[in-house]
Amino acid sequence: MVYRVSSERVLFRYVDGETVLINTKTSYYYSLNRVGTFVWNMLTEKGRTPAELLRAIQKEYSPPKDAAARDLENLLHDLKKEGLVIPEE
């Protein structure tokens, strides 16, 4: 499964190394930390699989694999639930 940014449903801006996302349908806003911003940047470039994202996170930040995988899964779940990213087969 590949995830891509839902460009028609989200506006975003980078502020002091973090990302602020605004859901254009609900007007809710979200803040991503440094690693979340790293993931978001990758998703804005092109669709990515969770495995590609996890490898990039591990290469860039060297976190424990289990924790990184869990955090990435939670982030993608939340972004998908809010309609900010779209999964594609």
C-alpha positions in Angstrom: 0.0 0.0 0.0 1.2 3.5 -0.9 0.3 6.6 1.0 0.1 10.0 -0.7 -0.9 13.5 0.6 -4.6 14.5 0.0 -3.7 17.8 -1.6 -7.4 18.8 -1.9 -8.0 18.3 1.8 -4.9 19.6 3.5 -2.9 22.8 3.7 0.5 22.8 5.4 3.2 25.1 6.4 6.7 24.6 7.9 7.3 26.5 11.2 10.6 26.2 13.1 11.4 22.7 11.9 7.9 21.4 12.4 4.9 21.2 10.2 1.4 22.5 10.8 -1.4 20.8 8.9 -4.9 22.2 8.4 -7.7 20.0 7.4 -9.6 22.2 4.9 -12.9 20.2 5.4 -13.0 20.5 9.2 -10.7 23.5 9.9 -8.8 21.4 12.5 -5.1 21.8 12.7 -2.3 19.4 13.6 1.3 19.8 14.5 4.0 17.3 13.4 7.3 17.0 15.3 10.7 16.7 13.5 10.3 13.1 12.6 6.6 13.6 11.6 7.8 16.5 9.4 10.5 14.2 7.8 7.7 11.7 7.0 5.4 14.5 5.7 8.2 15.8 3.4 8.6 12.4 1.9 4.9 12.0 1.3 4.6 15.4 -0.4 7.3 14.3 -2.9 5.5 11.2 -4.0 3.5 8.3 -2.6 5.5 6.0 -0.3 5.0 2.7 1.3 5.3 2.3 5.1 8.4 0.2 4.5 10.0 2.9 2.5 9.2 5.5 5.2 10.5 3.3 8.0 13.8 2.6 6.2 14.2 6.4 5.7 13.4 7.1 9.3 15.9 4.5 10.5 18.6 5.8 8.1 18.1 9.5 9.2 17.4 9.1 12.9 18.6 5.5 14.0 15.7 4.9 16.4 14.8 1.5 17.8 13.1 -0.3 14.9 10.0 -1.5 16.9 9.3 2.0 18.4 9.8 3.7 15.0 7.5 1.2 13.3 4.8 1.6 15.9 5.1 5.4 15.8 4.9 5.5 12.0 1.9 3.2 12.0 0.1 5.5 14.5 1.0 8.6 12.4 -0.2 7.1 9.2 -3.4 5.8 10.9 -4.2 9.3 12.3 -3.4 11.1 9.0 -5.6 8.6 7.1 -8.4 8.9 9.6 -8.4 12.6 9.2 -8.3 12.3 5.4 -4.9 14.1 5.1 -3.3 11.1 3.4 -4.9 8.6 1.0 -3.8 5.0 0.9 -3.6 3.4 -2.6 -3.2 -0.2 -3.6 
